[in-house]
Amino acid sequence: MVPALADKERIVIRKTDSPSRYDIITFIPEDDPKGNYVKRVVGMPGDAFYIQGKRLYLFSAGAEFADTADLLYSSNLPDSTISFYLTDEAVNQLLGKNKIPKDSYFVVGDNRRHSTDSRAFSFVEKNQIEGVVSFRMYPFNKFGVVH
């Protein structure tokens, strides 16, 4: 999560909060029940998406578009559309879907080149989420609210 967070930093999470778009969350990955990941929420339940080859176009809830063929040209994308390249596994998991399901989130690491996130494993379910990162306790020179 560099630059927002680095290894060995100590954080405080709010377990009672549901994540909002762009919040940083901690969660337990399905394939590693003893581990935990820290990622940023970019896709919320109800957000629409479109897959073209290995590219996913993510639209915030309420975004409208007439023809998905127009998505080839970036000047036609609705405001706030985010585009990602997916792994084959993620593409296979998302085929036939066009909205993020209820209680599911699309997450990415801030250090995108070195991050295993929803681009590889699809959605994070609400029951996997440990909490929303709210505060950094250590190191002391970075003590404070995390954005």
DSSP file with accessible surface (Angstrom, degrees, kcal/mol):
  #  RESIDUE AA STRUCTURE BP1 BP2  ACC     N-H-->O    O-->H-N    N-H-->O    O-->H-N    TCO  KAPPA ALPHA  PHI   PSI    X-CA   Y-CA   Z-CA
    1    1 A M    >>        0   0   36      0, 0.0     4,-1.9     0, 0.0     3,-1.1   0.000 360.0 360.0 360.0  16.7    0.0    0.0    0.0
    2    2 A V  T 34  +     0   0   77      1,-0.3     4,-0.1     2,-0.2     0, 0.0  -0.446 360.0  28.0 -59.8 132.9    3.0    2.3   -0.5
    3    3 A P  T 34 S+     0   0  112      0, 0.0    -1,-0.3     0, 0.0     3,-0.1  -0.997 127.9  42.9 -94.9  -8.6    2.8    5.3   -0.3
    4    4 A A  T <4 S+     0   0   16     -3,-1.1     2,-0.3     1,-0.2    -2,-0.2   0.921 129.9   6.7 -64.9 -43.1   -0.3    5.3    2.0
    5    5 A L     <  -     0   0   14     -4,-1.9     2,-0.3    33,-0.1    -1,-0.2  -0.980  67.2-158.4-139.1 151.8    1.1    2.6    4.3
    6    6 A A    >   -     0   0   40     -2,-0.3     3,-1.6    -3,-0.1     0, 0.0  -0.836  38.2 -76.0-125.8 164.1    4.4    0.7    4.5
    7    7 A D  T 3  S+     0   0  152     -2,-0.3     3,-0.1     1,-0.2    -1,-0.1  -0.234 113.9  20.8 -55.9 146.1    5.4   -2.6    6.0
    8    8 A K  T 3  S+     0   0  167      1,-0.3    -1,-0.2    -3,-0.0     2,-0.2   0.390  87.3 134.5  75.0  -1.4    5.8   -2.8    9.8
    9    9 A E    <   -     0   0   23     -3,-1.6     2,-0.5     1,-0.0    -1,-0.3  -0.526  52.6-131.8 -73.9 150.3    3.5    0.3   10.4
   10   10 A R  E     -A  138   0A 146    128,-2.0   127,-2.9    -2,-0.2   128,-1.5  -0.896  29.0-176.3-107.8 129.9    1.0   -0.1   13.1
   11   11 A I  E     -A  136   0A  52     -2,-0.5     2,-0.4   125,-0.3   125,-0.2  -0.820  23.3-134.8-126.0 161.5   -2.6    0.9   12.4
   12   12 A V  E     -A  135   0A  60    123,-2.9   122,-2.9    -2,-0.3   123,-1.5  -0.951  23.7-161.7-113.3 134.2   -6.0    1.2   14.1
   13   13 A I  E     -A  133   0A  47     -2,-0.4     2,-0.7   120,-0.2   120,-0.2  -0.887  17.8-132.7-117.5 151.1   -9.1   -0.2   12.3
   14   14 A R  E     -A  132   0A  92    118,-2.9   118,-2.0    -2,-0.3     3,-0.5  -0.901  18.6-173.4 -98.8 111.3  -12.8    0.5   12.9
   15   15 A K  S    S+     0   0  160     -2,-0.7    -1,-0.1   116,-0.2   118,-0.0   0.694  79.0  58.0 -79.4 -17.4  -14.5   -2.8   12.9
   16   16 A T  S    S+     0   0  131    116,-0.1     2,-0.3     2,-0.1    -1,-0.2   0.635  87.8  91.4 -88.9 -14.6  -18.0   -1.3   13.1
   17   17 A D        -     0   0   63     -3,-0.5   115,-0.1   115,-0.1    -3,-0.0  -0.607  68.2-137.8 -87.3 141.6  -17.8    0.7    9.9
   18   18 A S        -     0   0   67     -2,-0.3    -2,-0.1     1,-0.1    -3,-0.0  -0.761  40.4-101.9 -85.7 142.0  -18.9   -0.4    6.5
   19   19 A P        -     0   0    7      0, 0.0     2,-0.3     0, 0.0    -1,-0.1  -0.317  32.3-155.1 -68.9 148.6  -16.4    0.7    3.9
   20   20 A S    >   -     0   0   69      1,-0.1     3,-2.1     4,-0.1    21,-0.3  -0.739  43.3 -68.4-109.1 165.6  -16.9    3.7    1.7
   21   21 A R  T 3  S+     0   0   71     -2,-0.3    21,-0.2     1,-0.3    -1,-0.1  -0.295 122.3  13.7 -57.5 134.0  -15.4    4.2   -1.7
   22   22 A Y  T 3  S+     0   0  116     19,-3.6    -1,-0.3     1,-0.3    20,-0.1   0.378  91.9 136.2  76.7   2.1  -11.6    4.9   -1.4
   23   23 A D    <   -     0   0   42     -3,-2.1    18,-3.0    18,-0.1     2,-0.5  -0.442  57.0-123.4 -66.8 151.8  -11.4    3.7    2.2
   24   24 A I  E     -B   40   0A   5    109,-0.4   109,-3.0    16,-0.2     2,-0.3  -0.860  37.0-175.9 -95.8 130.6   -8.5    1.5    3.1
   25   25 A I  E     -BC  39 132A   0     14,-3.2    14,-2.1    -2,-0.5     2,-0.4  -0.850  23.5-138.7-124.2 160.1   -9.6   -1.8    4.6
   26   26 A T  E     +BC  38 131A   6    105,-2.3   104,-2.6    -2,-0.3   105,-1.4  -0.938  32.4 165.7-112.0 143.4   -8.0   -4.9    6.0
   27   27 A F  E     -BC  37 129A   1     10,-2.1    10,-3.0    -2,-0.4   102,-0.2  -0.984  39.4-111.4-153.3 161.6   -9.4   -8.3    5.1
   28   28 A I        -     0   0   60    100,-2.3     8,-0.2    -2,-0.3     2,-0.1  -0.871  37.5-129.5 -96.6 118.4   -8.7  -12.0    5.2
   29   29 A P    >   -     0   0    5      0, 0.0     3,-1.2     0, 0.0     6,-0.2  -0.394  12.5-126.9 -68.9 145.5   -8.1  -13.4    1.7
   30   30 A E  T 3  S+     0   0  155      1,-0.3    94,-0.0     2,-0.1    -2,-0.0   0.859 108.7  48.7 -59.4 -37.1  -10.1  -16.5    0.8
   31   31 A D  T 3  S+     0   0  128      1,-0.2    -1,-0.3     2,-0.1    -3,-0.0   0.481 117.5  39.9 -86.5  -1.0   -6.9  -18.5   -0.2
   32   32 A D    X   +     0   0   71     -3,-1.2     3,-2.0     3,-0.1    -1,-0.2  -0.564  60.9 176.6-145.9  77.6   -5.0  -17.6    3.0
   33   33 A P  T 3  S+     0   0  103      0, 0.0    -1,-0.1     0, 0.0    -3,-0.1   0.673  83.6  52.3 -62.9 -14.2   -7.1  -17.7    6.2
   34   34 A K  T 3  S+     0   0  203      2,-0.0     2,-0.1    -6,-0.0    -2,-0.0   0.559 104.0  69.4 -95.4  -7.7   -4.1  -16.9    8.4
   35   35 A G    <   -     0   0   19     -3,-2.0     2,-0.3    -6,-0.2    -3,-0.1  -0.353  64.4-153.4 -98.5 178.1   -3.1  -13.8    6.4
   36   36 A N        -     0   0   92     -8,-0.2     2,-0.3    -2,-0.1    -8,-0.2  -0.977   3.3-150.4-151.9 150.2   -4.6  -10.4    5.9
   37   37 A Y  E     -B   27   0A  53    -10,-3.0   -10,-2.1    -2,-0.3     2,-0.5  -0.855   6.1-148.1-116.5 155.2   -4.4   -7.8    3.2
   38   38 A V  E     +B   26   0A  37     -2,-0.3     2,-0.3   -12,-0.2   -12,-0.2  -0.990  35.5 152.0-123.8 117.3   -4.6   -4.0    3.3
   39   39 A K  E     -B   25   0A  23    -14,-2.1   -14,-3.2    -2,-0.5     2,-0.4  -0.926  43.2-107.5-141.9 167.9   -6.2   -2.5    0.1
   40   40 A R  E     -BD  24 108A  36     68,-3.1    68,-2.4    -2,-0.3     2,-0.5  -0.825  30.7-125.7-102.3 134.3   -8.2    0.5   -1.0
   41   41 A V  E     + D   0 107A   0    -18,-3.0   -19,-3.6    -2,-0.4    66,-0.2  -0.670  41.0 155.9 -79.5 121.5  -11.9    0.1   -2.0
   42   42 A V  E     +     0   0A   4     64,-2.7     2,-0.4    -2,-0.5    65,-0.2   0.562  61.7  53.0-117.8 -19.4  -12.6    1.4   -5.5
   43   43 A G  E     - D   0 106A   0     63,-2.2    63,-2.0    17,-0.1    -1,-0.2  -0.980  67.3-164.9-124.3 130.0  -15.7   -0.6   -6.4
   44   44 A M    >   -     0   0   34     -2,-0.4     3,-2.4    61,-0.2    56,-0.3  -0.698  39.4 -75.9-108.1 160.5  -18.9   -0.6   -4.2
   45   45 A P  T 3  S+     0   0   43      0, 0.0    57,-0.1     0, 0.0    -1,-0.1  -0.275 120.7  24.8 -53.9 133.5  -21.9   -2.9   -4.2
   46   46 A G  T 3  S+     0   0   29     54,-2.9    16,-0.3     1,-0.3     2,-0.1   0.204  86.0 135.4  94.3 -15.7  -24.2   -2.0   -7.1
   47   47 A D    <   -     0   0    1     -3,-2.4    53,-2.8    14,-0.1    -1,-0.3  -0.438  52.3-129.0 -65.2 139.5  -21.4   -0.4   -9.3
   48   48 A A  E     -FG  59  99B  18     11,-0.8    11,-3.3    51,-0.2     2,-0.3  -0.569  27.9-178.1 -87.4 151.5  -21.6   -1.5  -12.9
   49   49 A F  E     -F   58   0B   5     49,-2.2     2,-0.4     9,-0.2     9,-0.2  -0.976  14.2-155.8-145.1 161.0  -18.7   -2.9  -14.8
   50   50 A Y  E     -F   57   0B  66      7,-2.0     7,-3.0    -2,-0.3     2,-0.5  -0.999   9.7-149.0-137.7 134.2  -18.0   -4.1  -18.3
   51   51 A I  E     +F   56   0B  32     -2,-0.4     2,-0.5     5,-0.2     5,-0.2  -0.930  14.2 178.6-108.9 130.4  -15.3   -6.6  -19.4
   52   52 A Q  E >   -F   55   0B  48      3,-2.9     3,-2.2    -2,-0.5     2,-0.4  -0.949  69.3 -48.8-130.4 104.0  -13.7   -6.3  -22.8
   53   53 A G  T 3  S-     0   0   64     -2,-0.5    32,-0.0     1,-0.3    -2,-0.0  -0.537 123.5 -24.4  67.8-119.1  -11.0   -9.0  -23.2
   54   54 A K  T 3  S+     0   0  101     -2,-0.4    32,-3.1    -3,-0.1     2,-0.5   0.309 118.9 100.5-104.1   6.6   -8.9   -8.7  -20.1
   55   55 A R  E <   -FH  52  85B  75     -3,-2.2    -3,-2.9    30,-0.2     2,-0.5  -0.807  55.4-159.5 -99.5 132.3   -9.8   -5.1  -19.4
   56   56 A L  E     -FH  51  84B   1     28,-3.3    28,-2.4    -2,-0.5     2,-0.6  -0.930   2.4-158.1-108.2 130.7  -12.5   -4.2  -16.8
   57   57 A Y  E     -FH  50  83B  14     -7,-3.0    -7,-2.0    -2,-0.5     2,-0.5  -0.955  12.2-158.9-106.4 121.4  -14.2   -0.8  -16.9
   58   58 A L  E     -FH  49  82B   5     24,-3.5    24,-2.3    -2,-0.6     2,-0.4  -0.904   7.2-170.0-108.4 125.3  -15.7    0.1  -13.5
   59   59 A F  E     -F   48   0B   0    -11,-3.3   -11,-0.8    -2,-0.5    22,-0.1  -0.923  25.0-117.3-114.4 137.3  -18.5    2.6  -13.3
   60   60 A S    >   -     0   0   34     -2,-0.4     3,-2.3    19,-0.3   -12,-0.2  -0.330  52.3 -77.1 -67.9 154.7  -19.8    4.1  -10.1
   61   61 A A  T 3  S+     0   0   62      1,-0.3    -1,-0.1   -16,-0.1   -14,-0.1  -0.238 121.4  27.2 -53.9 134.1  -23.4    3.4   -9.3
   62   62 A G  T 3  S+     0   0   72      1,-0.3    -1,-0.3   -16,-0.3     2,-0.1   0.246  84.4 134.7  95.9 -13.5  -25.7    5.5  -11.4
   63   63 A A    <   -     0   0   30     -3,-2.3     2,-0.4    15,-0.1    -1,-0.3  -0.457  39.4-158.3 -68.3 140.0  -23.3    5.9  -14.3
   64   64 A E        +     0   0  171     -2,-0.1     2,-0.3    -3,-0.1    -1,-0.0  -0.952  17.6 174.0-124.3 144.6  -25.1    5.4  -17.6
   65   65 A F        -     0   0   73     -2,-0.4     3,-0.2     1,-0.1    12,-0.0  -0.992  21.6-150.5-147.2 143.7  -23.8    4.5  -21.0
   66   66 A A  S    S+     0   0  109     -2,-0.3     2,-0.4     1,-0.3    -1,-0.1   0.914  81.7  18.8 -82.0 -44.9  -25.7    3.7  -24.2
   67   67 A D    >   -     0   0   80      1,-0.1     3,-1.5     2,-0.0     4,-0.3  -0.967  56.0-153.5-137.9 119.6  -23.4    1.3  -26.0
   68   68 A T  G >  S+     0   0   43     -2,-0.4     3,-1.7     1,-0.3     4,-0.2   0.762  94.5  70.5 -65.4 -21.8  -20.6   -0.7  -24.5
   69   69 A A  G >  S+     0   0   49      1,-0.3     3,-1.4     2,-0.2    -1,-0.3   0.829  89.2  64.0 -62.5 -28.4  -18.8   -0.8  -27.9
   70   70 A D  G X  S+     0   0   75     -3,-1.5     3,-1.6     1,-0.3     6,-0.3   0.654  80.6  82.4 -67.5 -14.7  -18.2    2.9  -27.4
   71   71 A L  G <  S+     0   0    3     -3,-1.7    -1,-0.3    -4,-0.3    -2,-0.2   0.688  70.7  78.7 -66.8 -16.1  -16.0    2.1  -24.4
   72   72 A L  G <  S+     0   0   99     -3,-1.4     2,-0.6    -4,-0.2    -1,-0.3   0.787  88.2  63.3 -59.7 -25.4  -13.1    1.4  -26.8
   73   73 A Y  S X  S-     0   0  144     -3,-1.6     3,-2.7    -4,-0.2     4,-0.3  -0.887  76.2-150.4-110.8 114.1  -12.6    5.1  -27.0
   74   74 A S  G >  S+     0   0   97     -2,-0.6     3,-1.3     1,-0.3    -1,-0.1   0.757  93.1  67.3 -57.7 -25.4  -11.6    6.8  -23.8
   75   75 A S  G 3  S+     0   0  105      1,-0.3    -1,-0.3    -3,-0.1    -4,-0.1   0.713  99.6  53.4 -69.1 -14.8  -13.2   10.1  -24.8
   76   76 A N  G <  S+     0   0   82     -3,-2.7    -1,-0.3    -6,-0.3    -2,-0.2   0.468  82.3 112.9 -95.3  -4.8  -16.6    8.3  -24.6
   77   77 A L  S <  S-     0   0   42     -3,-1.3     3,-0.1    -4,-0.3     4,-0.1  -0.461  73.5-110.8 -71.6 140.3  -16.2    6.9  -21.0
   78   78 A P    >   -     0   0   27      0, 0.0     3,-1.5     0, 0.0    -1,-0.1  -0.306  48.3 -82.5 -62.3 153.7  -18.5    8.3  -18.3
   79   79 A D  T 3  S+     0   0  148      1,-0.2   -19,-0.3   -20,-0.0     3,-0.1  -0.224 115.5  22.5 -54.6 147.0  -16.8   10.5  -15.7
   80   80 A S  T 3  S+     0   0   72      1,-0.2    -1,-0.2    -3,-0.1     2,-0.2   0.556  83.3 151.0  69.0  13.4  -15.2    8.6  -12.9
   81   81 A T    <   -     0   0   29     -3,-1.5     2,-0.4   -22,-0.1    -1,-0.2  -0.548  29.5-158.4 -71.5 135.9  -14.8    5.4  -14.9
   82   82 A I  E     -H   58   0B  40    -24,-2.3   -24,-3.5    -2,-0.2     2,-0.4  -0.950   1.3-155.2-116.8 140.9  -11.8    3.4  -13.8
   83   83 A S  E     +H   57   0B  42     -2,-0.4     2,-0.3   -26,-0.2   -26,-0.2  -0.939  14.4 175.0-120.5 137.9  -10.1    0.8  -16.0
   84   84 A F  E     -H   56   0B  11    -28,-2.4   -28,-3.3    -2,-0.4     2,-0.4  -0.986  29.3-127.3-137.3 149.6   -8.0   -2.2  -14.9
   85   85 A Y  E     -H   55   0B 151     -2,-0.3     2,-0.3   -30,-0.2   -30,-0.2  -0.819  33.9-154.3 -91.7 136.0   -6.3   -5.2  -16.6
   86   86 A L        -     0   0    8    -32,-3.1    34,-0.2    -2,-0.4     2,-0.1  -0.737  14.6-112.4-109.6 158.5   -7.4   -8.5  -15.0
   87   87 A T     >  -     0   0   59     32,-2.6     4,-2.4    -2,-0.3     5,-0.2  -0.405  37.6-106.6 -76.8 163.5   -5.8  -11.9  -14.7
   88   88 A D  H  > S+     0   0   96      1,-0.2     4,-2.5     2,-0.2     5,-0.2   0.895 121.2  55.1 -57.6 -40.1   -7.3  -14.8  -16.6
   89   89 A E  H  > S+     0   0  121      1,-0.2     4,-1.9     2,-0.2    -1,-0.2   0.929 108.9  45.9 -61.3 -45.6   -8.7  -16.2  -13.3
   90   90 A A  H  > S+     0   0    0     29,-0.3     4,-1.6     2,-0.2    -1,-0.2   0.912 111.0  53.1 -65.3 -41.0  -10.4  -12.9  -12.4
   91   91 A V  H  X S+     0   0   16     -4,-2.4     4,-1.3     1,-0.2     3,-0.4   0.946 109.4  49.3 -58.7 -46.0  -11.9  -12.6  -15.9
   92   92 A N  H  < S+     0   0  112     -4,-2.5    -1,-0.2     1,-0.2     3,-0.2   0.871 110.3  50.8 -62.1 -37.3  -13.3  -16.2  -15.6
   93   93 A Q  H  < S+     0   0   75     -4,-1.9    -1,-0.2     1,-0.2    -2,-0.2   0.798 115.0  43.0 -69.6 -28.2  -14.8  -15.3  -12.2
   94   94 A L  H >< S+     0   0    0     -4,-1.6     3,-2.1    -3,-0.4    -2,-0.2   0.561  81.4 122.4 -98.0  -9.1  -16.5  -12.2  -13.5
   95   95 A L  T 3< S+     0   0  104     -4,-1.3     3,-0.1     1,-0.3    -3,-0.0  -0.256  79.2  19.4 -56.5 136.9  -17.8  -13.5  -16.9
   96   96 A G  T 3  S+     0   0   90      1,-0.3     2,-0.3     2,-0.0    -1,-0.3   0.407 104.9 104.1  83.8  -3.3  -21.6  -13.1  -17.2
   97   97 A K    <   +     0   0  101     -3,-2.1    -1,-0.3     1,-0.1   -46,-0.2  -0.801  37.0 172.2-107.7 155.2  -21.7  -10.4  -14.5
   98   98 A N        +     0   0  110     -2,-0.3   -49,-2.2     1,-0.2     2,-0.3   0.337  63.8  51.3-140.9   2.1  -22.1   -6.7  -14.9
   99   99 A K  B    S-G   48   0B 120    -51,-0.3    -1,-0.2   -38,-0.0   -51,-0.2  -0.996  84.1-108.3-139.1 148.5  -22.6   -5.3  -11.4
  100  100 A I        -     0   0    3    -53,-2.8   -54,-2.9    -2,-0.3     3,-0.1  -0.615  49.2-119.5 -72.3 124.5  -20.7   -5.7   -8.1
  101  101 A P    >   -     0   0   51      0, 0.0     3,-1.4     0, 0.0   -54,-0.1  -0.167  35.5 -78.4 -65.4 162.6  -23.0   -7.9   -6.0
  102  102 A K  T 3  S+     0   0  172      1,-0.3    24,-0.1   -57,-0.1     3,-0.1  -0.271 118.8  16.1 -56.0 141.5  -24.5   -6.9   -2.7
  103  103 A D  T 3  S+     0   0   68      1,-0.2    23,-2.8    -3,-0.1     2,-0.3   0.746 105.4 111.9  62.2  27.1  -21.9   -7.1    0.2
  104  104 A S  E <   -I  125   0C   1     -3,-1.4     2,-0.3    21,-0.2    21,-0.2  -0.951  45.5-166.7-128.9 151.9  -19.0   -7.3   -2.3
  105  105 A Y  E     -I  124   0C  11     19,-2.1    19,-2.8    -2,-0.3     2,-0.6  -0.974  19.8-135.9-138.5 147.7  -16.2   -4.8   -3.0
  106  106 A F  E     -D   43   0A   1    -63,-2.0   -64,-2.7    -2,-0.3   -63,-2.2  -0.931  34.5-175.6-102.6 122.5  -13.5   -4.3   -5.7
  107  107 A V  E     -D   41   0A   0     -2,-0.6    11,-2.3    15,-0.4    12,-0.4  -0.900  12.4-176.4-124.5 148.9  -10.2   -3.5   -4.0
  108  108 A V  E     -D   40   0A   0    -68,-2.4   -68,-3.1    -2,-0.3     2,-0.2  -0.977  27.1-115.9-138.3 154.2   -6.8   -2.5   -5.3
  109  109 A G        -     0   0    0     -2,-0.3     3,-0.1   -70,-0.2   -70,-0.1  -0.602  22.4-127.7 -83.1 150.2   -3.4   -1.8   -3.7
  110  110 A D  S    S+     0   0   36      1,-0.2     2,-1.4    -2,-0.2     3,-0.1   0.841 108.2  62.0 -67.0 -31.5   -2.0    1.7   -4.0
  111  111 A N  S >  S+     0   0   60      1,-0.2     3,-1.7     3,-0.1    -1,-0.2  -0.629  74.9 178.3 -92.3  75.7    1.3    0.2   -5.3
  112  112 A R  G >   +     0   0  100     -2,-1.4     3,-0.9     1,-0.3    -1,-0.2   0.767  69.8  59.9 -58.7 -31.1   -0.5   -1.3   -8.3
  113  113 A R  G 3  S+     0   0  226      1,-0.3    -1,-0.3    -3,-0.1    -2,-0.1   0.773 117.2  31.7 -69.3 -23.6    2.6   -2.8   -9.9
  114  114 A H  G <  S+     0   0  155     -3,-1.7     2,-0.4    -5,-0.0    -1,-0.3  -0.291  96.9 108.8-128.9  48.3    3.3   -5.0   -6.9
  115  115 A S    <   -     0   0   21     -3,-0.9     2,-0.7    -6,-0.1    -6,-0.0  -0.988  51.9-153.3-133.6 129.9   -0.2   -5.7   -5.5
  116  116 A T        +     0   0   78     -2,-0.4     2,-0.2     3,-0.1    -3,-0.0  -0.913  50.1 127.4 -95.7 115.3   -2.3   -8.8   -5.4
  117  117 A D  S >> S-     0   0    1     -2,-0.7     3,-2.7    -5,-0.1     4,-2.0  -0.630  73.7 -43.9-148.9-158.1   -5.8   -7.5   -5.4
  118  118 A S  H 3> S+     0   0    0    -11,-2.3     4,-1.7     1,-0.3   -10,-0.1   0.721 122.6  70.5 -60.7 -20.1   -9.3   -7.7   -7.1
  119  119 A R  H 34 S+     0   0   47    -12,-0.4   -32,-2.6     1,-0.2    -1,-0.3   0.753 113.4  28.9 -66.1 -19.5   -7.5   -7.6  -10.4
  120  120 A A  H <4 S+     0   0   24     -3,-2.7    -2,-0.2   -34,-0.2    -1,-0.2   0.751 136.2  23.7-107.1 -36.3   -6.3  -11.1   -9.6
  121  121 A F  H  < S-     0   0   45     -4,-2.0     2,-0.2     1,-0.3    -3,-0.2   0.295  92.6-134.2-121.3  11.4   -9.0  -12.6   -7.3
  122  122 A S     <  +     0   0    9     -4,-1.7   -15,-0.4    -5,-0.3    -1,-0.3  -0.514  61.7   9.3  74.9-134.3  -12.2  -10.6   -8.1
  123  123 A F        -     0   0   14     -2,-0.2     2,-0.5   -17,-0.1   -17,-0.2  -0.405  56.5-136.3 -88.2 156.9  -14.3   -9.3   -5.2
  124  124 A V  E     -I  105   0C   0    -19,-2.8   -19,-2.1    -2,-0.1     2,-0.2  -0.937  27.4-135.3-103.5 129.0  -13.8   -9.1   -1.5
  125  125 A E  E >>  -I  104   0C  63     -2,-0.5     3,-1.9   -21,-0.2     4,-0.7  -0.553  16.8-118.2 -84.5 150.1  -16.9  -10.2    0.4
  126  126 A K  G >4 S+     0   0   91    -23,-2.8     3,-1.2     1,-0.3    -1,-0.1   0.864 113.7  60.1 -55.2 -36.8  -18.2   -8.2    3.4
  127  127 A N  G 34 S+     0   0  141    -24,-0.3    -1,-0.3     1,-0.3   -24,-0.0   0.653 100.3  56.6 -71.9 -11.4  -17.6  -11.1    5.8
  128  128 A Q  G <4 S+     0   0   21     -3,-1.9  -100,-2.3  -101,-0.1     2,-0.3   0.670  85.3 102.1 -85.2 -19.8  -13.9  -11.2    4.9
  129  129 A I  E <<  - C   0  27A  30     -3,-1.2  -102,-0.3    -4,-0.7     3,-0.1  -0.496  47.4-174.4 -75.6 128.0  -13.4   -7.5    6.0
  130  130 A E  E     -     0   0A  56   -104,-2.6     2,-0.3     1,-0.3  -103,-0.2   0.840  59.9 -60.2 -84.5 -40.0  -11.8   -7.0    9.3
  131  131 A G  E     - C   0  26A   1   -105,-1.4  -105,-2.3  -115,-0.1     2,-0.5  -0.973  50.8 -76.6 173.5 176.5  -12.3   -3.2    9.4
  132  132 A V  E     -AC  14  25A   1   -118,-2.0  -118,-2.9    -2,-0.3  -107,-0.3  -0.854  47.0-120.0 -99.7 127.2  -11.6    0.2    7.9
  133  133 A V  E     +A   13   0A   8   -109,-3.0  -109,-0.4    -2,-0.5  -120,-0.2  -0.499  43.9 158.9 -68.6 129.6   -8.2    1.7    8.5
  134  134 A S  E     +     0   0A  23   -122,-2.9    12,-1.0     1,-0.3     2,-0.3   0.649  53.4  21.4-123.4 -25.2   -8.6    4.9   10.4
  135  135 A F  E     -AE  12 145A  57   -123,-1.5  -123,-2.9    10,-0.2     2,-0.5  -0.999  55.4-138.0-153.4 144.5   -5.3    5.8   12.2
  136  136 A R  E     +AE  11 144A  30      8,-3.2     8,-2.1    -2,-0.3  -125,-0.3  -0.931  17.8 177.4-105.9 124.8   -1.6    5.1   12.1
  137  137 A M  E     +     0   0A  82   -127,-2.9  -126,-0.2    -2,-0.5     6,-0.2   0.738  53.8  73.1 -94.2 -30.5    0.0    4.6   15.5
  138  138 A Y  E    S+A   10   0A 120   -128,-1.5  -128,-2.0     4,-0.1    -1,-0.3  -0.994  74.6  40.4-147.6 139.6    3.6    3.8   14.5
  139  139 A P  S >  S-     0   0   29      0, 0.0     3,-2.1     0, 0.0     4,-0.1   0.473  77.1-141.0 -75.7 155.3    6.1    5.0   13.4
  140  140 A F  G >  S+     0   0  153      1,-0.3     3,-1.3     2,-0.2    -2,-0.1   0.784  97.3  63.2 -63.0 -28.0    5.6    8.1   15.5
  141  141 A N  G 3  S+     0   0  140      1,-0.3    -1,-0.3     3,-0.0    -3,-0.1   0.621 110.4  40.7 -74.5  -8.0    6.8   10.5   12.8
  142  142 A K  G <  S+     0   0   94     -3,-2.1    -1,-0.3    -5,-0.0    -2,-0.2   0.168  83.8 145.4-118.1  14.0    3.8    9.4   10.7
  143  143 A F    <   +     0   0  112     -3,-1.3     2,-0.3    -6,-0.2    -6,-0.2  -0.253  39.5  58.5 -54.3 127.8    1.3    9.3   13.7
  144  144 A G  E    S-E  136   0A  16     -8,-2.1    -8,-3.2    -6,-0.0    -6,-0.1  -0.895  86.9 -15.4 147.5-170.3   -2.2   10.3   12.6
  145  145 A V  E     -E  135   0A  90     -2,-0.3     2,-0.4   -10,-0.2   -10,-0.2  -0.354  55.4-137.8 -68.1 141.8   -5.2    9.8   10.3
  146  146 A V              0   0   13    -12,-1.0  -122,-0.2    -2,-0.1    -1,-0.1  -0.864 360.0 360.0-104.0 134.1   -4.6    7.6    7.2
  147  147 A H              0   0  162     -2,-0.4  -124,-0.1  -143,-0.1   -13,-0.1  -0.911 360.0 360.0-114.3 360.0   -6.1    8.6    3.9
